[in-house]
Amino acid sequence: MSHPHLQDFVARLKSQIAGEIRLDRYSRILYSTDASIYQIMPLGVVIPRSVEDVHAVVELAAAYRIPLLPRTSGSSLAGQAVNEAVVIDFSKHLNQILEVNPEERWVRVQPGVVLDVLNLHLRPYGLQFGPDPASSNRAAMGGIISNNSTGAHSILYGNTVEHVLETKVILSDGSQAHFRPVDPEQLPQYCRRKGLEGEIYRRIHRLITENDEVIRRGTPRHWRRCGGYSLDRFVSGVSYRYHHDSRFNLARLICGAEGTLAVITEAKLNLVPLPGRTALGLVHFHSLHEALSAVPIILETEPSAVELLDNLGLTLCREVPEYARLMQTFMEGSPHCLLITEYYGREEQELARKVQHLSEHLRRHNVRCTVVPALEPWRQQNVWTVRKVGLGLMMKIKGDYKPIPFIEDAAVPVEHLAEYVARIERFCNELGTRVAYYAHASAGCIHVRPLINLKKQEEVDKLPQIAAFSAELVGGYGGALSSEHGDGRCRSWLNERFFGKELYGLFKQVKQIFDPQNLLNPG
Ligand SMILES: Cc1cc2nc3c(=O)[nH]c(=O)nc-3n(C[C@H](O)[C@H](O)[C@H](O)COP(=O)(O)OP(=O)(O)OC[C@H]3O[C@@H](n4cnc5c(N)ncnc54)[C@H](O)[C@@H]3O)c2cc1C
């Protein structure tokens, strides 16, 4: 234990909570990693049984100045779910679905609810949570909200921030607050509230009002973004993908904050209808450049998703007999890569027409490709299985060179996607580094993963070089450095350069207002 007040903190905590406190080395090692390249030993782990337990943890931590790290499933890719702090693990007990309102299409949940579990529960109502991270079988709502996650269907639903209606939180001093939309005429009342909550309303409202031009100017033009604090959701004139409620709502600032502003104990979330039926057009290409250049043309046909299955992923899947068999059901010949293009619709005929239209549309634009339809649900399932296992297989590549996530979350407007990826690849190749790709072509977010050997210092030294080059390019295209995975340790060091001194200065003020002792997921 390496914090001067940890023992006193734990001694007091033991008498106040019903949940577990774990300080043994084994437990701490378990929580020392997430899905990123970082490993940091936490001070200890608390597994609260109730919101009252969480309240006691935060209140005592404030008194003893103990850093805290709220955490759900630890599947983050950028290192925001590891810290030298006391971890509060919400996944074991605070994982309840509290209320569903199908008429008004919302649900109230605790942070530990896993997204797939939530969607299974919502199925009978014909509803689902819109943003769909590929890690939905383990990612939980606390992390999804805090990373401002999204997934394959972001062109329909945007990011999570557009679906967070309210949050109940514990503030850094241990007081509680319920953040929700506030009408302009009510705002002065909220600003007069006592304690930290009132101070937050007053100071954040002033900060936004006095700096709306700085916020607008520093915000990436591209709608798919989750980096920095979500101040952009409080000003007009920035791009959104989904319906935007313009009322003042601090729940939005909590979204994307990566556990650094407050501890979420409950959230009210917007829901969307389940799609009736779906169909896929598997667009086969001879090169990655041709595929990415075709994305803006494909988008003109109004698909619900366009996902890339790149050459490395296809090659690795072909080597596993089980997946090779699945691939035979939807692939023709040996394409270099595929764009999985999905449509929503009511009837099979309507969907068949949409896929046919895709094929004709691409032909009219002289795009060199072949479109293979997948109309049957079982065939579509095969496609998505291969798409999902591709990443896992990539991570298991033999040898020490692994596809490392550190620039993977950049998103650029789709018209720049092919050029962005080509320039990154060229830069990496010049450093002697190969690159793997997958993910959300429709939204300009190709997860670019250079193959790096983290056991060699000269290879590790390439990380900041490649990251700085990528940030420069992305900024030039009006793109976002982080678009669903969050900033974490991996990208936050670039934020001042990326967002500019002024907006970065506002981010620092936001942190100071919410957490003056710098106790919540510090760093
Ligand atoms: C194979 C794979 C695929 C992935 N695909 C996607 C994808 O398609 N889209 C995507 O967006 N992400 C993806 N991710 C990244 C990650 O899974 C998501 O960002 C996910 O939303 C994180 O959820 P989690 O429960 O694991 O959160 P955690 O990693 O536990 O935490 C994430 C952040 O939330 C904070 N947090 C958690 N609970 C609370 C709380 N109660 N109060 C305050 N802060 C809290 C933590 O402090 C941390 O900063 C992927 C990851 C993997 C490994």
The ligand as an SDF file (V2000), in Angstrom:
LIG
                    3D

 53 58  0  0  0  0  0  0  0  0999 V2000
  -12.5410   -6.2850  -28.6110 C   0  0  0  0  0  0  0  0  0  0  0  0
  -13.0090   -4.9140  -28.2300 C   0  0  0  0  0  0  0  0  0  0  0  0
  -13.8750   -4.2400  -29.0670 C   0  0  0  0  0  0  0  0  0  0  0  0
  -14.3100   -2.9630  -28.7250 C   0  0  0  0  0  0  0  0  0  0  0  0
  -15.1780   -2.3370  -29.5570 N   0  0  0  0  0  0  0  0  0  0  0  0
  -15.6510   -1.1200  -29.2220 C   0  0  0  0  0  0  0  0  0  0  0  0
  -16.5940   -0.4540  -30.0710 C   0  0  0  0  0  0  0  0  0  0  0  0
  -17.0170   -0.9520  -31.1160 O   0  0  0  0  0  0  0  0  0  0  0  0
  -17.0120    0.7700  -29.6870 N   0  0  0  0  0  0  0  0  0  0  0  0
  -16.5960    1.3550  -28.5210 C   0  0  0  0  0  0  0  0  0  0  0  0
  -17.0490    2.4460  -28.2100 O   0  0  0  0  0  0  0  0  0  0  0  0
  -15.7010    0.7510  -27.7300 N   0  0  0  0  0  0  0  0  0  0  0  0
  -15.2260   -0.4680  -28.0310 C   0  0  0  0  0  0  0  0  0  0  0  0
  -14.3180   -1.0790  -27.2080 N   0  0  0  0  0  0  0  0  0  0  0  0
  -13.8060   -0.3770  -26.0110 C   0  0  0  0  0  0  0  0  0  0  0  0
  -14.6580   -0.5950  -24.7340 C   0  0  0  0  0  0  0  0  0  0  0  0
  -15.1440   -1.9080  -24.7120 O   0  0  0  0  0  0  0  0  0  0  0  0
  -15.8340    0.3660  -24.6710 C   0  0  0  0  0  0  0  0  0  0  0  0
  -15.3900    1.6920  -24.7150 O   0  0  0  0  0  0  0  0  0  0  0  0
  -16.7640    0.1470  -23.4630 C   0  0  0  0  0  0  0  0  0  0  0  0
  -17.8050    1.0870  -23.5350 O   0  0  0  0  0  0  0  0  0  0  0  0
  -16.1050    0.2260  -22.1130 C   0  0  0  0  0  0  0  0  0  0  0  0
  -17.0010   -0.3300  -21.1660 O   0  0  0  0  0  0  0  0  0  0  0  0
  -16.4790   -1.0030  -19.8140 P   0  0  0  0  0  0  0  0  0  0  0  0
  -17.6720   -1.4430  -19.0500 O   0  0  0  0  0  0  0  0  0  0  0  0
  -15.4700   -2.0270  -20.0930 O   0  0  0  0  0  0  0  0  0  0  0  0
  -15.8260    0.2610  -19.1130 O   0  0  0  0  0  0  0  0  0  0  0  0
  -14.4770    0.3460  -18.2610 P   0  0  0  0  0  0  0  0  0  0  0  0
  -13.3260    0.0170  -19.1370 O   0  0  0  0  0  0  0  0  0  0  0  0
  -14.6190   -0.4020  -16.9990 O   0  0  0  0  0  0  0  0  0  0  0  0
  -14.4650    1.8950  -17.9190 O   0  0  0  0  0  0  0  0  0  0  0  0
  -14.4190    2.8620  -18.9220 C   0  0  0  0  0  0  0  0  0  0  0  0
  -14.3620    4.2550  -18.3130 C   0  0  0  0  0  0  0  0  0  0  0  0
  -15.5860    4.4850  -17.6450 O   0  0  0  0  0  0  0  0  0  0  0  0
  -15.3670    4.9250  -16.3190 C   0  0  0  0  0  0  0  0  0  0  0  0
  -16.4760    4.4310  -15.4910 N   0  0  0  0  0  0  0  0  0  0  0  0
  -16.9510    3.1720  -15.4010 C   0  0  0  0  0  0  0  0  0  0  0  0
  -17.9700    3.1170  -14.5280 N   0  0  0  0  0  0  0  0  0  0  0  0
  -18.1550    4.3710  -14.0570 C   0  0  0  0  0  0  0  0  0  0  0  0
  -19.0410    4.9570  -13.1120 C   0  0  0  0  0  0  0  0  0  0  0  0
  -19.9480    4.2410  -12.4690 N   0  0  0  0  0  0  0  0  0  0  0  0
  -18.9290    6.2760  -12.8610 N   0  0  0  0  0  0  0  0  0  0  0  0
  -18.0080    7.0360  -13.5070 C   0  0  0  0  0  0  0  0  0  0  0  0
  -17.1370    6.5270  -14.3980 N   0  0  0  0  0  0  0  0  0  0  0  0
  -17.2060    5.2160  -14.6750 C   0  0  0  0  0  0  0  0  0  0  0  0
  -14.0200    4.3390  -15.9440 C   0  0  0  0  0  0  0  0  0  0  0  0
  -13.3970    5.0950  -14.9290 O   0  0  0  0  0  0  0  0  0  0  0  0
  -13.2680    4.4080  -17.2580 C   0  0  0  0  0  0  0  0  0  0  0  0
  -12.6640    5.6640  -17.3960 O   0  0  0  0  0  0  0  0  0  0  0  0
  -13.8600   -2.3530  -27.5210 C   0  0  0  0  0  0  0  0  0  0  0  0
  -12.9990   -3.0470  -26.6810 C   0  0  0  0  0  0  0  0  0  0  0  0
  -12.5640   -4.3080  -27.0260 C   0  0  0  0  0  0  0  0  0  0  0  0
  -11.6420   -5.0090  -26.0960 C   0  0  0  0  0  0  0  0  0  0  0  0
  1  2  1  0
  2  3  1  0
  2 52  2  0
  3  4  2  0
  4  5  1  0
  4 50  1  0
  5  6  2  0
  6  7  1  0
  6 13  1  0
  7  8  2  0
  7  9  1  0
  9 10  1  0
 10 11  2  0
 10 12  1  0
 12 13  2  0
 13 14  1  0
 14 15  1  0
 14 50  1  0
 15 16  1  0
 16 17  1  0
 16 18  1  0
 18 19  1  0
 18 20  1  0
 20 21  1  0
 20 22  1  0
 22 23  1  0
 23 24  1  0
 24 25  2  0
 24 26  1  0
 24 27  1  0
 27 28  1  0
 28 29  2  0
 28 30  1  0
 28 31  1  0
 31 32  1  0
 32 33  1  0
 33 34  1  0
 33 48  1  0
 34 35  1  0
 35 36  1  0
 35 46  1  0
 36 37  1  0
 36 45  1  0
 37 38  2  0
 38 39  1  0
 39 40  1  0
 39 45  2  0
 40 41  1  0
 40 42  2  0
 42 43  1  0
 43 44  2  0
 44 45  1  0
 46 47  1  0
 46 48  1  0
 48 49  1  0
 50 51  2  0
 51 52  1  0
 52 53  1  0
M  END
$$$$
